[in-house]
Every structure is written in C-alpha cells, then in structure tokens.
C-alpha cells in the first residue's frame, strides 16, 4: 500500500475543511478508489489529508506531477510513502522530490 499525505499549517478549521474538499476532488479524479482521512489539530495549527492507495505497491506508481500541481495550487506539502521508502515535495522550495 502507498500513502499520499498532503499537509500544511492552519488554525482555521473552515479553511482546512474547504481545502480537504478541493484536494479530494482533484486527487480522486485520478484515483477514484482511494480512501482519505483528515487529521486536524487547531492547537498545533497542523493538518494532514492522507490518501491510501491500496492497489499500489511502489511510490513510483503515483503521479508526482499531479501531486506537485496540488501542492502549488493549494500551498501544501506532500509526502508519498510505503513501508520501504518515502519522498517529499515542498512547494515553497526547489521543485524537486526529496527522498
């Protein structure tokens, strides 16, 4: 299983819920069988929207271009991982995936 985690920082629950809807619509368009889960901590001002892609085994199977677009459009970070490896994209740094 591969997980795709979009995360960022905000203390505004309405903003985070709206962002969840927008990212869900965009990501689920390409991955309709994915399951998502939102975690939000108003106290820590952090949120994560985690997509589980059970049909994938390798992190290289995920469309990184789609993830990059979502990161830039919504100003969130992204981490793609499985039990063996992970790579992270920071929208506000160089346009490269960091392993």
N, C-alpha and C positions, 0 to 999 in steps of 0.2 A: 504494500500500500504506500502511496505517495501522499503527502500533505502539502498544501499550498496555504501559507499563512500571510495574510495582508494585515499589517499592524501599524499603529501610529499613536499619537498622543492628543487627547482632548478631554475636557471635563464636562462637555456638553452632551448629555445623553440623546437629545433630539438630533443633534448633528451626527452622532455615531449611528443611530438607528436609520437615518436617511442615507448615510454612506453605505451601510450594510445592504440596503435595498438596491442601490445603484451598482455596487460591486457584484452582488448576487446576480442581478440581471445580466450584466456584462459577461461574467465568468461562466454562468450556467448556460449561456447561449452556445458556447463551445463545448462545455462539459455538462450535458443535461443530467447525467446520472450521479453527479457529485452530491455529497451531503455537506452542509455547512453548519458551523457553530460560532456564535458570537460570545466573546467574553469582554466585559467592560468593567473597569474599576474607576469610579468617579474620584475616589480618594487619591489614587496613584496617577490619575489622568492618562490611563493607558487602555487601549482596546486591541483586540485581535479577532480577525474573521478567518477561521480555519476551514478550508475545504479538504475533504477526504476523497481521494481518487482511488477507490479500491481495485479498479481494473488495471492500474499501472503498477509496475514494479520498479522502474528506473526513473530517477529525477529528470533524466534527459528526454523523457517522453512528453514532458509538459511544455506547452508553447510559451517560451520565455518572452517572445515579442508581445504576446497578449498581456502577460504579467507586467512587463515594462510600461505598456500603454496605460494600464490601470494605475500603476504607481504614479506616473506623471500626471494623469488626469485628476486623480483624487489625492495626490500628495501623501501617499502611504508607502511603507516599505514592504518588501516581500521576501519570504523565505520558502524555498522548496526543499523538502527533505523526505527521506525514508529512513529505515533503520540503519543504513550503512553510510549515508553521506547527506550533505546539505549544501545549498548555495543561496546567497542572499543578494538582493538588489536594493540599493539605496538611491531613491530618486533624486536626492539633493547632492549627490557626489558624482563621480565618473560613471558613465553609462556602461558599467561592466558588472558581471556577476562575480561575487567573491565566494570562494569555496572555503 
